[in-house]
């Protein structure tokens, strides 16, 4: 397994970040610009341990995920349980939340991936770094403004993000 770590400071309390990441688990498409759609599976309407979601990246590419571990408002581990990603053998990610202040939270994503053939892991990590960074920017925007993100408006959001200092938030 190869590891990739990215993080972002968001200007919201840790409880709000937790709510979006875990309780609203099936609605990830609202803040992840890499996704065309997502929904809870198995009749679930709120996230929790063993909760599953289906995510569509486009009309052809999908993956299904399950929450396999969580420590309330600290970290949540999500595993891909099926997908049609080429070369991916196993993939999981852990969101780690740390309060920076009463209204700031550091969100760290630790992604673990293995591929078949093994040599392809380096290529996949380069692609995943870009996708994960985009999802973190989308999450920051969604948490700080309350507005959904999609691929059409993400170019403008990314430009605005690059203008922000680490101490700044998106404005609603």
C-alpha positions, 0 to 999 in steps of 0.5 A: 500500500502506498500512502498520500496525505493532503490537508486543508484548514476550513473556517468552521467548527469541527462539529460542522465538518464532521456533520458533512463528512459523516452524517451527510455521507451519501451527499458527497457530490454536493461538495466534491467537484469530481463527482457527477452524483452520489447517494446512500445505499441500502435505504440509509439516510444518515452516515455511520459505521458500515454505512455505504454510498454509491458515487458516479464520477461520470456516466461510466466511472463509479465506486462504492464506499463503506465507513469501516471505522470512526472515532466521533468527531476525530476520524473516519475511515472509508474503504472502496468496496467496489469500483470499475477503476482500472488497475486499483487493487485496494483503496481506502481513505481516512479523514482526520479532524483537528480543531485549530480554534473554536471556528477552524478545523484542520482536515487531513486526508490519508489515502492508501492505495495499491494497484495491479500491477504494483508499478502503476501505483506511482501514476495513480498517486499523481492522478489521485493527488489532483482529485483529492486536492480538488475535493478538499477545495470543494469541501472548504468552499461548501463548508464556508459558504453553504453553497454546493459545488459542481464541475461547471463552477469549480474553475472559478472556485479554484481561482478564488481559492488560489487568492486566499491566504491560509487565514482566509475563508471563502465568503458566503 
